[in-house]
Amino acid sequence: MVAINKYVLGASMVGTFFGASVLLKDYVGGGVCPSKAKIEGKTVIVTGANTGIGKETALELARRGGRIIMACRDMGKCENAAREVRGKTLNHNVFAKHLDLASTKSIKEFAKNILKEEHHIDVLINNAAVMRCPHWKTEDGFEMQFGVNHLGKNFKPMELLSKTSK
């Protein structure tokens, strides 16, 4: 039997742990988009853009030069996120708009304003969602998760269809 020096064994364990941590981080963290495509002149609506993936999406698209409409339920958080995106990208075509997908009234109002203010919509990113919420109801009487994640997301594009690029 070969005896292993305790320092070699310790260094080996630390190296194995470090290597596994790096591999796990890369696997769980996902990749980076290799595209450098610019989107100047394109109008993009991102729902749920005040935090998480929606905010990161808005940030990246703003870096690429697009006109970004961040559509969120909480206008305080949305305004702060839009200000942060404008500051990081120096793109002043980033706007915060109110949209509550739990309310058909809010969806109709959002769509009416977009149709009035925008010449065209090139991309619609339906990021907003709710998950594992208590048994709440939307203002229209639907179960919250179903109302926001399914009805609201499908109702909004129908309202905006006339402005999307063909």
C-alpha positions in Angstrom: 0.0 0.0 0.0 1.3 3.4 -0.9 1.2 6.1 1.7 0.0 9.6 0.6 1.5 12.6 2.2 -1.2 14.4 4.2 -0.3 17.8 2.5 -0.7 16.3 -1.0 -4.0 14.8 0.0 -5.2 18.1 1.4 -4.1 20.0 -1.7 -5.8 17.4 -3.9 -9.0 17.8 -2.0 -9.0 21.6 -2.2 -8.2 21.5 -5.9 -11.0 19.0 -6.6 -13.5 21.1 -4.6 -12.3 24.3 -6.4 -12.5 22.7 -9.9 -16.0 21.3 -9.2 -17.2 24.7 -8.0 -16.0 26.4 -11.2 -17.6 23.7 -13.4 -20.9 23.9 -11.4 -21.0 27.7 -11.6 -20.4 27.6 -15.3 -23.1 24.9 -15.8 -25.7 26.6 -13.5 -24.9 30.1 -14.6 -25.5 29.5 -18.2 -23.6 31.0 -21.1 -23.1 34.5 -22.5 -24.7 35.4 -25.7 -21.9 35.6 -28.3 -23.9 37.9 -30.7 -22.8 41.5 -31.0 -25.9 42.4 -33.2 -27.1 46.0 -32.8 -30.8 46.8 -32.7 -30.9 50.6 -33.4 -34.3 51.6 -34.6 -36.0 48.6 -33.0 -38.7 49.0 -30.3 -38.7 46.3 -27.7 -41.2 45.8 -24.9 -40.0 43.7 -21.9 -42.6 42.8 -19.2 -41.4 42.2 -15.6 -38.3 44.3 -16.4 -37.7 45.7 -12.9 -35.8 42.7 -11.5 -34.1 39.5 -12.5 -34.0 38.1 -16.1 -36.3 40.9 -17.3 -34.1 43.6 -16.0 -30.9 41.9 -17.4 -32.7 41.5 -20.8 -33.6 45.2 -20.9 -30.1 46.1 -19.9 -28.5 44.0 -22.7 -31.0 45.2 -25.3 -30.4 48.8 -24.3 -26.6 48.2 -24.7 -27.4 47.2 -28.3 -29.1 50.5 -29.0 -32.8 49.6 -28.9 -35.7 51.6 -27.8 -36.7 49.7 -24.6 -40.1 49.9 -22.9 -39.9 48.3 -19.5 -43.5 47.3 -18.6 -44.0 46.6 -14.9 -46.7 46.4 -12.2 -44.7 48.4 -9.5 -43.9 51.8 -11.1 -41.5 52.8 -8.3 -39.3 49.7 -8.9 -39.7 50.1 -12.7 -38.6 53.8 -12.7 -35.6 52.9 -10.5 -34.6 50.0 -12.9 -35.1 52.1 -16.0 -32.9 54.8 -14.4 -30.2 52.2 -13.7 -30.4 50.8 -17.2 -30.1 54.3 -18.7 -27.1 55.0 -16.4 -25.3 51.8 -17.2 -25.9 52.0 -21.0 -26.1 55.7 -21.7 -29.1 54.8 -23.8 -31.8 57.5 -23.1 -34.4 55.5 -25.1 -35.3 53.4 -22.0 -38.8 54.0 -20.6 -40.8 52.7 -17.7 -44.5 52.0 -18.3 -47.2 50.6 -16.0 -48.6 47.2 -16.9 -50.4 44.9 -14.4 -51.0 41.5 -16.1 -53.5 40.6 -13.4 -55.8 43.3 -14.8 -57.4 43.4 -18.2 -58.2 47.0 -17.6 -54.4 47.7 -17.1 -53.5 45.6 -20.2 -56.0 47.5 -22.3 -54.8 50.9 -21.0 -51.1 49.9 -21.6 -52.0 48.7 -25.2 -54.0 51.9 -25.9 -51.0 54.1 -24.8 -48.5 52.0 -26.8 -50.6 52.1 -29.9 -50.9 55.9 -29.5 -47.3 56.6 -28.7 -45.2 54.1 -30.7 -44.8 53.8 -34.5 -44.1 50.1 -34.4 -43.2 47.3 -32.0 -40.5 44.9 -33.2 -40.0 42.6 -30.2 -42.3 41.7 -27.3 -40.7 39.7 -24.5 -43.3 38.3 -22.2 -41.1 37.8 -19.1 -43.4 38.8 -16.3 -45.0 36.0 -14.2 -46.0 35.0 -10.7 -45.2 31.8 -9.1 -46.3 29.9 -5.9 -48.5 32.8 -4.7 -51.2 32.3 -2.2 -54.7 31.7 -3.6 -55.2 35.2 -4.7 -57.6 36.4 -7.4 -57.0 38.9 -10.2 -59.3 41.9 -10.3 -61.2 40.1 -13.0 -61.9 37.1 -10.7 -59.4 34.6 -12.1 -56.9 32.6 -10.0 -53.8 34.9 -9.9 -51.2 32.5 -11.3 -53.5 31.4 -14.2 -54.6 35.0 -14.8 -51.1 36.5 -15.0 -49.1 33.7 -16.5 -51.6 32.6 -19.2 -54.5 35.0 -19.7 -52.6 38.3 -19.3 -49.7 37.2 -21.4 -52.0 36.1 -24.2 -54.4 39.0 -24.0 -51.7 41.7 -24.3 -50.2 40.5 -27.6 -53.7 40.5 -29.2 -54.2 44.1 -28.2 -50.8 45.1 -29.7 -50.9 43.0 -32.8 -51.6 45.9 -35.2 -48.3 47.6 -34.3 -46.0 44.6 -34.6 -43.6 44.3 -37.5 -44.7 42.0 -40.2 
